[in-house]
Amino acid sequence: MTKDRKLIIAGNWKMNKTVAEAVDLVTTLKRDLADVKEVDMVVCPPFTALCEVSKIILDSNIRLGAQNMNEHPNGAHTGEISAQMLKEFSVRYVILGHSERRADQGETDELIARKAQAAHAAALKPIVCIGETLEQREANETEAVLETQLRGSLAGLTAEQMTETILAYEPVWAIGTGRTATPEQAQEAHRFIRSVLAQMFDDTVARRVRIQYGGSVKPDNARDLMSQPDVDGALVGGASLEARSFTAIIRNSI
């Protein structure tokens, strides 16, 4: 099956890389991926490295993403970063609702929806993360959890905004554990997500939205995952911290 949705592969560096290390990594990626046109490539460094990374990739085929943002445009929100602050560094994408923030910071679907709306208001493209825990999967609750998260986290978005939103299905049990959903499990979840989008919006929107897979993506499983009809890319964690492995994931996906 040929997909008309362009693959999008993003590296979520999480709380890793000093500014100097970030510069080294993205300089290598810029060189090694200069010829890639088939994939939208995004790097998401920590806030502290956005400025310097932005300077390096400004004239390249790599785009800049942030790992989070606040839902307010400004104000008394100590320690927070707004969409407009991100845009100063030419950020184009922002990860919202990552399972680690849902778990560690108690982020709710309602909060993520407000952030997604704020991102669109600032012309940023949100990468909205959803996914079930191992306990939920073993209890056969995967689809119920995904539908609840989709309806809650995307509430208030228009059809046009939805087509400019990236979804990332990240089974929590596969993040950083070395366990990966099989290509068939990933496809099953992605197909279900697309069916919910069709109910929430319409078939046209559902067909256009790109859905990434996230959860221990590596060079040796990238091709099988990306070849699934409803898998449109990857949100890569640990393997994005090393230029060789991130480059291999992208090249193996083409």
C-alpha positions as CSV (number, residue, x, y, z in Angstrom):
1,M,0.0,0.0,0.0
2,T,1.4,3.4,-1.0
3,K,0.8,6.1,1.6
4,D,0.1,9.7,0.4
5,R,1.1,11.0,3.9
6,K,4.7,12.0,4.1
7,L,6.6,10.3,6.9
8,I,7.6,12.4,9.9
9,I,10.3,11.3,12.2
10,A,11.1,13.3,15.3
11,G,13.8,12.9,17.9
12,N,12.7,13.6,21.5
13,W,16.0,14.3,23.3
14,K,14.2,14.6,26.7
15,M,16.4,15.9,29.5
16,N,19.6,15.1,27.7
17,K,22.4,17.1,26.0
18,T,24.2,20.2,27.1
19,V,24.3,23.0,24.6
20,A,27.7,21.9,23.3
21,E,26.6,18.3,23.0
22,A,23.4,19.4,21.2
23,V,25.4,21.4,18.7
24,D,27.7,18.5,18.0
25,L,24.8,16.1,17.5
26,V,22.8,18.4,15.2
27,T,25.8,19.4,13.2
28,T,26.4,15.7,12.4
29,L,22.8,15.1,11.6
30,K,22.7,18.1,9.2
31,R,25.7,16.7,7.3
32,D,24.5,13.1,7.3
33,L,20.9,13.7,6.3
34,A,21.4,16.6,3.8
35,D,20.1,14.5,0.9
36,V,16.9,13.3,2.6
37,K,13.7,14.7,1.0
38,E,11.3,11.8,1.6
39,V,10.9,12.4,5.3
40,D,10.0,15.4,7.5
41,M,12.8,15.3,10.1
42,V,12.4,17.1,13.4
43,V,14.8,17.4,16.4
44,C,13.4,18.3,19.9
45,P,16.2,19.4,22.2
46,P,15.8,20.8,25.7
47,F,14.8,24.4,26.0
48,T,18.3,25.4,26.8
49,A,19.7,24.3,23.5
50,L,16.9,25.6,21.2
51,C,18.7,28.8,20.3
52,E,22.0,27.3,19.2
53,V,20.4,24.3,17.5
54,S,18.1,26.7,15.6
55,K,21.1,28.6,14.2
56,I,22.7,25.4,12.8
57,I,19.6,23.9,11.1
58,L,18.1,27.2,9.9
59,D,19.2,26.5,6.3
60,S,18.8,22.8,6.4
61,N,16.0,20.1,5.8
62,I,15.8,19.5,9.6
63,R,13.0,21.3,11.5
64,L,13.0,22.3,15.2
65,G,10.6,21.1,17.8
66,A,10.2,21.7,21.5
67,Q,9.3,19.2,24.2
68,N,6.5,21.1,25.9
69,M,4.9,24.5,26.2
70,N,2.5,26.4,28.5
71,E,-1.1,27.0,27.5
72,H,-0.9,30.7,28.4
73,P,0.6,33.4,26.2
74,N,2.4,35.1,29.1
75,G,2.0,36.0,32.8
76,A,2.7,34.8,36.3
77,H,3.7,31.2,35.4
78,T,7.1,30.7,36.9
79,G,9.4,28.3,35.1
80,E,7.1,28.0,32.0
81,I,7.7,28.7,28.3
82,S,5.1,30.1,26.0
83,A,4.4,29.5,22.3
84,Q,5.7,32.9,21.3
85,M,8.9,32.3,23.2
86,L,9.4,29.1,21.2
87,K,8.7,30.9,17.9
88,E,11.6,33.2,18.6
89,F,13.9,30.2,17.9
90,S,12.0,29.2,14.7
91,V,10.4,26.3,16.5
92,R,7.8,24.6,14.2
93,Y,6.6,21.7,16.2
94,V,5.9,21.1,19.9
95,I,5.4,17.7,21.7
96,L,2.3,17.8,24.0
97,G,1.0,15.3,26.4
98,H,4.0,12.9,26.5
99,S,3.3,10.0,28.8
100,E,6.2,11.1,31.0
101,R,4.5,14.5,31.6
102,R,1.1,12.8,32.0
103,A,2.7,10.6,34.7
104,D,5.2,12.9,36.3
105,Q,3.5,16.3,36.0
106,G,-0.1,15.0,36.2
107,E,-1.0,16.5,32.8
108,T,-4.7,15.8,31.9
109,D,-6.4,15.5,28.5
110,E,-8.1,18.8,29.2
111,L,-4.8,20.6,29.8
112,I,-3.3,19.1,26.7
113,A,-6.3,20.3,24.7
114,R,-5.7,23.8,25.9
115,K,-2.1,23.6,25.0
116,A,-2.9,22.2,21.5
117,Q,-5.3,25.1,20.9
118,A,-2.6,27.6,22.0
119,A,0.0,25.9,19.8
120,H,-2.3,26.3,16.7
121,A,-3.1,29.9,17.7
122,A,0.7,30.6,17.4
123,A,1.0,28.6,14.1
124,L,2.9,25.8,15.8
125,K,2.2,22.2,14.9
126,P,1.5,20.1,18.0
127,I,2.6,16.5,18.3
128,V,0.0,15.1,20.6
129,C,0.9,11.9,22.4
130,I,-1.5,9.2,23.5
131,G,-1.0,5.6,24.7
132,E,-1.9,2.9,27.2
133,T,0.0,1.4,30.1
134,L,0.8,-2.3,30.3
135,E,-1.9,-2.8,32.9
136,Q,-4.5,-1.2,30.6
137,R,-3.4,-3.3,27.6
138,E,-3.5,-6.5,29.7
139,A,-7.0,-5.6,30.8
140,N,-8.1,-5.2,27.1
141,E,-8.6,-1.4,27.7
142,T,-6.3,-0.1,25.0
143,E,-9.1,1.1,22.7
144,A,-11.1,2.7,25.5
145,V,-8.0,4.5,26.8
146,L,-7.0,5.7,23.3
147,E,-10.5,7.0,22.5
148,T,-10.8,8.8,25.8
149,Q,-7.4,10.5,25.3
150,L,-8.2,11.4,21.7
151,R,-11.5,13.0,22.5
152,G,-10.2,14.8,25.5
153,S,-6.8,15.9,24.2
154,L,-8.1,17.1,20.8
155,A,-11.3,18.8,22.1
156,G,-11.9,22.2,20.6
157,L,-9.7,21.7,17.5
158,T,-11.3,22.5,14.1
159,A,-11.0,20.1,11.2
160,E,-8.4,22.4,9.6
161,Q,-6.3,22.5,12.8
162,M,-6.6,18.7,13.1
163,T,-5.0,18.1,9.7
164,E,-2.0,20.2,11.0
165,T,-1.7,18.2,14.2
166,I,0.6,15.1,14.4
167,L,-0.5,12.3,16.7
168,A,2.0,10.0,18.4
169,Y,0.9,6.6,19.6
170,E,3.3,5.6,22.3
171,P,2.4,2.5,24.3
172,V,3.7,3.5,27.7
173,W,4.9,-0.1,28.3
174,A,7.3,0.2,25.3
175,I,8.9,3.6,26.2
176,G,12.5,3.2,27.2
177,T,12.0,-0.5,28.1
178,G,13.4,-2.1,25.1
179,R,10.0,-3.7,24.4
180,T,8.4,-2.6,21.2
181,A,4.9,-3.1,19.9
182,T,5.0,-5.5,17.0
183,P,4.3,-3.9,13.6
184,E,0.9,-5.6,13.7
185,Q,0.1,-4.2,17.2
186,A,1.2,-0.7,16.1
187,Q,-0.9,-1.0,12.9
188,E,-3.9,-2.2,14.9
189,A,-3.7,0.8,17.3
190,H,-3.1,3.3,14.5
191,R,-6.0,2.0,12.5
192,F,-8.2,2.3,15.5
193,I,-7.0,5.9,16.1
194,R,-7.8,6.8,12.5
195,S,-11.3,5.4,12.9
196,V,-11.9,7.6,16.0
197,L,-10.7,10.6,14.1
198,A,-13.2,9.8,11.4
199,Q,-16.0,9.8,14.0
200,M,-14.7,13.1,15.6
201,F,-14.2,14.9,12.3
202,D,-14.6,13.1,9.0
203,D,-13.0,10.5,6.7
204,T,-11.0,13.2,4.9
205,V,-9.4,14.5,8.1
206,A,-8.8,11.0,9.3
207,R,-6.9,10.1,6.1
208,R,-4.8,13.2,6.2
209,V,-3.6,13.1,9.8
210,R,-0.1,11.7,10.3
211,I,0.2,9.2,13.2
212,Q,3.7,8.4,14.5
213,Y,4.7,5.4,16.5
214,G,6.8,5.9,19.6
215,G,8.3,3.3,21.9
216,S,11.8,1.8,21.6
217,V,12.1,2.6,17.9
218,K,15.5,1.5,16.6
219,P,17.3,1.1,13.3
220,D,16.5,-2.6,13.1
221,N,12.7,-2.3,13.6
222,A,12.1,1.0,11.8
223,R,11.5,-0.4,8.4
224,D,8.9,-3.0,9.5
225,L,7.1,-0.4,11.6
226,M,7.1,2.3,8.9
227,S,5.8,-0.1,6.3
228,Q,2.5,-0.5,8.1
229,P,-0.3,1.3,6.2
230,D,-1.4,3.6,9.1
231,V,2.1,4.2,10.6
232,D,3.3,7.6,9.3
233,G,6.6,8.0,11.2
234,A,8.2,7.8,14.6
235,L,8.7,9.7,17.8
236,V,12.2,8.5,18.7
237,G,13.6,8.7,22.2
238,G,16.9,7.2,23.2
239,A,17.9,6.3,19.7
240,S,17.7,9.9,18.7
241,L,20.5,10.9,21.1
242,E,23.2,9.3,18.8
243,A,23.6,10.6,15.2
244,R,24.4,7.2,13.7
245,S,21.2,5.5,15.1
246,F,18.9,8.4,14.3
247,T,20.2,8.6,10.8
248,A,19.8,4.9,10.4
249,I,16.2,5.0,11.5
250,I,15.4,7.6,9.0
251,R,17.2,5.9,6.1
252,N,15.7,2.5,7.0
253,S,12.2,4.1,6.9
254,I,12.5,5.4,3.3
